[in-house]
Amino acid sequence: MSTLQDHADAGLNLLRADTALTVYDGAVTGTADHYVLVYTFRNLPGGEQAPDKTPLTGDTATVDMRFYCHCVGVDAIASRAIQARVQAALLDVTPAVAGRACFPIRWVEGTQVDRNEETLSAVFDAVDVYSLVSVPG
């Protein structure tokens, strides 16, 4: 049985395959001035009609891993450039997760580029959310 970490790794590894992209998983641990900071979250759809239930057991079978990608740069242009790299790495790609049948990664939502001045120097951040859905395979 695969784990949630397998799903997180599937998306993170797609991003890391772009060697020009600095990727941080959950925390900024370096000094890059442009990067993507990724938070992952398992979305748990619910309800009687939700397609995430197996028909005989009623157990949750679907994994919907969300990738919250903070695309950070020194200005709005750099932030959008990171967004483009992230989109190229993730959108419509069907990753492999052991024991699972994966669907192509989809864009869920996003935000405009915002200037964040909470740090000592202003950074520009745009957030895009992508979804990797899988079922037992």
N, C-alpha and C positions, 0 to 999 in steps of 0.2 A: 504494500500500500504506500502510495506517495504521501508526502507531507506538504504542509503549507510552505515550508522552506523550499521544497522543490519547485513550487510555483513561483515563489519570489525569485529564486535563482534563475529560472527560465527567462523572466523579463530583464533582470539585472544583467545577465550574461549577454543578452541581445544588445543592450546599451553599451556594455564594456567592449563588445566586438568593434565598435567605432573607436579606434585608438586615439583619435583626436578629441574625444569627449571624456572629460573628467566626471566620474560617477561616484557619488557618495550614497551609502545605504544608511539612511536614518539619522546621520550626523555628519557635519562638515568636519573632516579630520585633517585637512591640508590647508594650503595657502593659495589655491587657485583663485583667480579673479573672475573666471567664468566656468560654470559647472552645472550639472543637474544633481539635485538632492532628491532622492527617491524615498518616499514613505510607502509601505505596502499595508494593505488592509484587506481582510477577507470579508466580502459583502455576503450577508446571509439573507437571501430573499425568503419571505415567509408566506403564509396563507394557504388555505386549503387547495387552491388551484395552482400553486407554484410548481413549475416543472422540475424543481430540484429534488423531488421525492422519488424514490424507487417505488414502483407500483405495488410490490408484494410486501415489502418490509415497512414502508413509510419512513425509512431512514433518509437523511439528507445525503445526496449523492453528488450534487453539483458543487464545484469550487468556482467561485467568481472572485479572483484575486484582482484587487485594484492597485494601480501604480499611480501615486500622486507625485508628479514630476515637477519640481520647482526648478525652472529654467532661469538661471541667474547669470547676469552679466554686469559689466561696469556702466552700460547705458542700454537704452531700449533696443538699439540695433543688435547688440551682442546677445541680449536676452532672446530676441526673436531668432537669432542664428542658432542658439542652443535648442529652442523649440523645434526648429526645422530638422536638426540632427536627431532629436528624440523621436519625432514623427517618422523620419526615414528608418529608424532602427526598429520601431515597434508596430506602427500602423499596418494592419492587414497581414502581419507575419503570423504563421502558425508554428509555435514552438513545440518542442517535444518534452513531455513529462512522463517518466516511466509509469506504466500501468494506467495511463489516462488517455482519453481521446480529447485533444484540444481543438478549439475553434480559433479562427483568426482573431488576433488582438484588435479591439475596437477602441476608438476615442469615445469617451463618455461626456466630458465637459471640460471647460477651461475658463481661465480668467484673462483679463487684459493685462498688459505689462504694467506693473505698479512699482513706484519708487519706494524703497524701504529705507528709512533713515534711522532705524533703531540701532544699527551698528554705527561705529565711529565714522565710516565712510558710506555714502549712499550706494546701494546696489539696486538693480532692477530685476524684478522677479515676475515671471508669468507661470501659472500653474496649469498643467494639463493633466487630466485623469484618463488613464487607459484601463481597459478591462480584459483580463485573460480568463476565459471560461473553459472548464473541462468537465468531463463526465468519466465514470469508470470505463476503461477501454480494454 
